[in-house]
Amino acid sequence: MGDRRRPEGEGDALVPSHRRRGRPRRMGDSHRRRPFVEGDAPLPWAIASPLTDGRPPSPRDEEGGQIGYALVPMIARGAMLGPNQPVIIHMLDIEPAAEALNGVKMELIDAAFPLLKGVVATTDVVEACNGVNIAVMVGGFPRKEGMERKDVMSRNVSIYKAQASALEQYAASDCKVLVVANPANTNALILKEFAPSIPEKNITCLTRLDHNRALGQISERLNVHVSDVKNLIIWGNHSSTQYPDVIMLPLKTEFITTVQQRGAAIIKARKLSSALSAASSACDHIHDWVIGTPKGTWVSMGVSSDGSYGIPPGLIYSFPVTCEKGEWSIVQGLKIDEFSREKMDATTKELMEEKSLAYSCLN
C-alpha cells in the first residue's frame, strides 16, 4: 500500500505484539462479517499498488505496480477464491498515480468479469482499508543504487508502520494480510507490531513464490509434471539466504542456489522484477489459506513462529504449513539433519539482523 500520509490516530511508540487484543470500535467494524466460506456473499478486497519515489508513475512501471496490475484480473477471474466467489476490489496508490490507477479501474470494468461486483480506486488509505477482509501489500520502497541497507529499511518501516495503523483502525477484525513487498518478512513483522488487534496468525508474507520456483525447477530437472511434485519446503527469509528443502530427494548446491537467485536472474533477463509469477503465487497463497490445502500436501508460507524447529517465537519465518477452514498450521515432526540445521540457522540469523535494523529505524 502506497499512501504516504499518516492515518489519523497513528501512534509513535512501538506496540508490543503481546498486548491484549481488546480495542475500541473501529470504523471498519460496521463492515464486520462472519467467517469466510466459499460461495459467500461478496467480500471487499484491498489490492495495494506501489509506493513510488515521487515521479509520476504508471501502475505498470514500478515493481509493486507491475504485480498489482497482474494480480487484479486474476482475483476478478476467480484464481484467488475460486469460480463462485464474487469480490469487490480495493486498489490504493499515491496521489501522482491517481489517473493511471483510474485507468486500471476502467480496464477492470471493460473486462466484464462476472465475479467482480465493485472496484474502488483511491489514494485515500482510509477508503482503501475500510472493512476489507483481505489486504495484499504489494507496495514498498525498493533499494536503489547508492542507498545503504538501513536507508531502505527505514523507508519501509515508515510505510508499514502507517499501513498497519490504517488496517488496525479500518479493516475488518478478521482481515487476512499478505505482505509481498521486500523485505517481506520484516515488513510483515513491523505490520504485526503496529496492528496488535489483528491476530498474529492473520499476518503473513509471501514465500509461495520461492516455493513455486522450486517446484518448477524440480519439474524441469526430473522431466515430470509440476503437479506431481509435492511437499518441498522453503525455510526462512524471502531472500538469498532462504533454504529450499526437498524432502526425500538428494539436494544439490546448484539447485539451492538457482532457487535462491531466481529473482535476480529474472531481473537480469527482463530488466524488471518478477510480476506475473509473484501475482500468481500471491493468489495461490491466499487460495490455499482460505480454501485449504489438499490432504497429504503442504505449502510454504511466511508466518509468525511459535518456536517450532527452534525458530525464535514471533519471527516471521517461512515454514511448511497445511491450511484448513481459513487457518494455517505448521507441519510438525519433520527430521532436520545437520545440513538443514545449518541452512535454517543462517537464514534465521539474517532475519534477526533485519529485525534489529528495523527496530533501530523506529528509534
C-alpha positions in Angstrom: 0.0 0.0 0.0 1.5 3.2 -1.0 -0.2 6.2 0.7 2.4 8.4 2.3 0.0 10.2 4.7 -0.1 9.1 8.3 -3.6 7.9 9.1 -5.3 9.7 11.9 -4.6 8.2 15.3 -1.3 6.6 14.4 0.9 6.3 17.5 4.7 6.8 17.6 5.6 4.2 20.2 6.2 0.5 19.2 3.2 -1.5 20.3 4.3 -4.9 21.5 2.5 -7.8 19.8 1.8 -9.5 23.2 -0.6 -6.7 24.2 -4.2 -7.7 24.8 -6.4 -7.8 21.7 -9.2 -5.6 23.1 -9.7 -2.3 21.3 -12.3 0.4 20.9 -14.8 0.2 18.0 -13.2 0.9 14.6 -14.7 2.4 11.5 -14.3 -0.9 9.8 -16.5 -2.6 12.5 -19.6 -1.6 10.6 -18.5 -4.0 7.9 -17.9 -7.0 10.2 -18.7 -10.3 8.5 -19.0 -13.9 9.6 -16.0 -16.2 8.8 -15.5 -16.7 5.0 -17.0 -19.7 3.4 -16.5 -20.4 -0.4 -19.6 -19.1 -2.1 -20.4 -16.4 0.5 -21.8 -13.0 -0.4 -19.3 -10.5 -2.0 -16.3 -9.7 0.2 -14.3 -6.4 -0.2 -10.7 -6.9 -1.0 -7.8 -4.4 -0.7 -5.3 -4.6 -3.6 -2.3 -2.4 -2.9 -0.4 -0.6 -5.7 3.2 0.6 -5.3 4.8 3.4 -3.3 6.8 5.4 -5.8 9.7 7.8 -5.3 7.7 10.9 -6.3 7.9 10.6 -10.1 4.6 10.4 -12.0 4.1 6.6 -12.0 2.2 4.1 -14.1 0.7 1.1 -12.4 2.9 -1.0 -14.8 6.2 0.9 -14.1 7.3 0.0 -10.5 7.7 -3.4 -9.0 4.6 -3.2 -6.8 2.5 -1.7 -9.6 3.5 -4.5 -12.1 2.5 -7.1 -9.5 -0.7 -5.3 -8.7 -1.6 -4.9 -12.4 -1.1 -8.6 -13.0 -2.9 -9.5 -9.8 -6.2 -7.7 -10.0 -7.5 -9.6 -13.1 -6.5 -12.9 -11.5 -8.6 -12.0 -8.5 -11.5 -10.8 -10.6 -11.4 -14.0 -12.7 -11.6 -16.2 -9.5 -8.0 -17.5 -9.4 -7.7 -16.4 -5.7 -11.0 -17.5 -4.2 -12.5 -19.9 -6.7 -15.1 -19.7 -9.5 -18.1 -19.0 -7.4 -16.9 -16.2 -5.0 -17.8 -12.6 -6.0 -15.3 -9.9 -5.0 -15.0 -6.2 -4.5 -11.5 -5.0 -5.3 -10.0 -2.0 -3.4 -6.9 -0.5 -5.0 -4.6 2.1 -3.3 -1.9 4.2 -4.7 -0.3 7.6 -4.1 -1.7 10.9 -5.5 0.6 11.2 -8.5 -0.7 7.7 -9.7 -4.4 8.6 -9.4 -5.0 9.0 -13.1 -3.2 5.8 -14.0 -4.9 3.9 -11.2 -8.3 5.0 -12.6 -7.2 3.6 -15.9 -6.8 0.2 -14.3 -10.3 0.5 -12.9 -11.6 1.3 -16.3 -9.9 -1.8 -17.7 -11.3 -4.0 -15.0 -14.8 -2.7 -15.8 -14.2 -3.2 -19.5 -13.2 -6.8 -19.0 -16.7 -7.5 -17.6 -15.6 -10.1 -15.1 -18.7 -11.9 -13.8 -17.3 -12.2 -10.3 -16.3 -8.6 -10.0 -19.1 -6.8 -8.0 -17.2 -3.5 -7.5 -13.9 -1.6 -7.8 -12.6 1.1 -5.5 -9.6 3.0 -6.9 -8.3 5.5 -4.4 -5.4 7.5 -2.9 -7.1 7.6 0.5 -5.8 4.9 2.8 -8.9 5.0 4.9 -11.2 4.4 2.0 -8.9 1.6 0.7 -8.8 -0.2 4.1 -12.3 0.3 5.3 -14.0 -3.0 6.0 -11.6 -5.1 3.9 -11.3 -8.8 4.7 -8.0 -9.4 2.7 -5.1 -7.0 2.2 -2.4 -7.9 -0.3 0.5 -5.5 0.4 2.5 -5.2 -2.8 3.9 -1.7 -2.4 7.2 -0.9 -0.8 10.4 1.1 -1.3 12.9 -0.7 -3.5 16.7 -0.4 -2.9 18.3 1.9 -5.4 21.9 2.4 -6.5 23.9 4.1 -3.8 21.4 3.5 -1.0 22.5 2.0 2.3 20.6 -1.0 3.6 19.5 0.9 6.6 18.1 3.7 4.4 15.9 1.2 2.5 14.8 -0.4 5.8 13.9 3.0 7.3 11.7 3.9 4.3 9.9 0.5 4.5 9.5 0.6 8.3 7.8 4.0 7.9 5.5 2.7 5.2 4.4 -0.4 7.0 4.0 1.3 10.3 1.5 3.7 8.6 -0.3 0.9 6.7 -0.5 -1.2 9.9 -2.2 1.7 11.6 -4.7 2.1 8.8 -5.6 -1.7 8.8 -5.7 -1.6 12.6 -8.4 1.1 12.6 -10.4 0.4 9.5 -10.1 -3.2 8.2 -12.4 -6.0 9.3 -11.3 -7.6 12.6 -10.7 -10.9 10.8 -8.7 -9.3 8.0 -6.1 -11.6 6.5 -2.9 -9.8 5.4 -0.3 -11.0 2.8 2.9 -8.9 2.6 4.6 -9.2 -0.8 6.9 -6.2 -0.9 10.5 -6.7 0.2 11.9 -7.1 2.7 8.7 -9.1 3.0 9.3 -11.0 6.3 10.5 -7.9 8.1 7.7 -5.7 6.6 5.2 -8.2 7.9 6.9 -8.2 11.3 6.6 -4.4 11.5 3.0 -4.5 10.4 2.3 -7.2 13.1 3.7 -5.0 15.8 1.7 -1.9 14.8 -1.6 -3.7 14.2 -1.9 -5.6 17.6 -5.7 -6.2 17.3 -5.2 -8.2 14.0 -4.5 -11.8 15.1 -0.8 -12.7 14.7 -1.9 -15.7 12.6 -3.6 -13.4 10.1 -0.4 -11.6 9.2 1.8 -13.5 6.7 4.4 -12.9 4.0 4.9 -14.3 0.5 7.3 -17.2 0.2 5.0 -19.2 -2.1 6.8 -17.6 -5.0 10.0 -19.3 -3.9 8.1 -22.5 -3.3 6.6 -22.4 -6.8 10.0 -21.6 -8.3 11.4 -24.7 -6.6 8.5 -26.8 -7.9 9.3 -25.5 -11.4 13.0 -26.3 -11.1 12.3 -29.9 -10.0 9.7 -30.4 -12.7 12.2 -29.3 -15.3 15.1 -31.3 -14.0 13.2 -34.6 -13.5 11.0 -34.1 -16.6 7.8 -34.6 -14.6 4.7 -32.6 -14.4 4.8 -29.8 -11.8 1.6 -31.2 -10.2 3.4 -34.4 -9.5 6.0 -32.6 -7.3 4.8 -32.2 -3.7 5.9 -31.4 -0.2 9.1 -29.4 -0.7 9.8 -26.6 1.8 11.1 -23.0 1.8 12.6 -22.3 5.2 13.3 -18.8 6.5 13.6 -15.5 4.7 12.4 -14.4 1.3 15.9 -13.6 0.3 19.1 -15.2 -1.0 19.5 -17.0 2.4 16.3 -18.9 2.1 16.7 -22.7 2.3 14.8 -24.7 -0.4 14.5 -28.2 1.2 13.3 -31.1 -1.0 12.2 -33.9 1.2 13.3 -37.4 0.1 15.4 -36.1 -2.8 19.2 -35.6 -2.7 19.9 -31.9 -2.7 22.4 -30.3 -4.9 24.0 -26.9 -4.1 23.4 -25.7 -7.6 19.6 -26.4 -7.2 19.5 -24.4 -3.9 21.4 -21.5 -5.5 19.2 -21.4 -8.6 16.1 -21.1 -6.4 17.7 -18.5 -4.1 18.9 -16.4 -7.1 15.9 -16.9 -9.4 14.6 -13.4 -8.7 17.9 -11.8 -9.7 18.0 -14.0 -12.8 14.6 -12.7 -13.9 15.6 -9.1 -13.3 18.7 -9.7 -15.5 16.7 -11.2 -18.3 13.6 -9.0 -18.1 15.2 -5.8 -16.8 12.2 -5.8 -14.3 11.5 -7.9 -11.3 9.0 -10.9 -11.2 5.4 -9.7 -11.6 3.3 -12.4 -13.3 4.8 -15.2 -11.2 4.6 -13.1 -8.0 0.9 -12.3 -8.6 0.1 -15.9 -9.4 1.9 -17.0 -6.2 0.0 -14.4 -4.2 -3.2 -15.9 -5.5 -2.0 -19.4 -4.6 -1.1 -18.3 -1.1 -4.5 -16.7 -0.3 -6.4 -19.5 -2.1 -4.8 -22.3 -0.1 -5.0 -20.3 3.1 -8.8 -19.6 2.7 -10.0 -22.7 0.8 -7.5 -25.2 2.3 -4.6 -27.3 1.1 -5.2 -30.7 -0.5 -4.9 -33.6 2.0 -1.5 -35.0 2.3 0.3 -31.9 1.0 1.8 -28.8 2.4 2.9 -25.4 1.1 5.3 -22.7 2.3 4.1 -19.6 4.0 5.9 -16.8 5.9 4.2 -16.9 9.3 4.8 -15.9 12.9 6.9 -18.5 14.5 5.6 -20.4 17.5 9.0 -21.8 18.4 8.7 -24.8 16.1 12.1 -26.2 14.8 14.0 -23.9 17.2 13.0 -20.7 15.4 12.6 -17.7 17.8 8.9 -17.1 18.6 7.3 -14.1 16.9 9.8 -14.0 14.0 8.1 -14.0 10.6 9.7 -17.2 9.1 8.8 -19.4 6.2 7.6 -22.8 7.3 5.8 -25.8 5.7 2.1 -25.4 6.6 -1.2 -27.0 6.0 -4.4 -25.0 5.8 -8.0 -25.8 6.8 -11.1 -23.6 7.3 -9.1 -20.4 6.9 -6.4 -21.4 9.4 -2.8 -22.4 8.8 -0.8 -24.9 10.9 2.9 -25.6 10.9 3.8 -29.1 9.9 5.4 -30.8 12.9 7.8 -33.7 13.3 10.0 -33.3 10.2 13.5 -34.6 10.6 16.1 -31.8 10.5 19.6 -33.1 9.6 22.9 -31.2 10.2 23.0 -29.7 6.7 19.4 -28.4 7.0 20.0 -27.0 10.5 23.0 -25.0 9.3 20.9 -23.5 6.4 18.0 -22.8 8.7 20.2 -21.1 11.2 21.8 -18.9 8.6 18.5 -17.5 7.3 17.3 -17.1 11.0 20.4 -15.1 11.7 19.7 -12.8 8.7 16.1 -12.3 9.9 17.2 -11.4 13.4 19.7 -8.9 11.9 16.9 -7.4 9.8 14.6 -7.2 12.9 17.3 -5.4 14.9 17.9 -3.0 12.0 14.2 -2.3 11.6 13.8 -1.6 15.4 16.8 0.8 15.2 15.0 2.7 12.5 11.9 3.0 14.8 14.1 4.5 17.5 
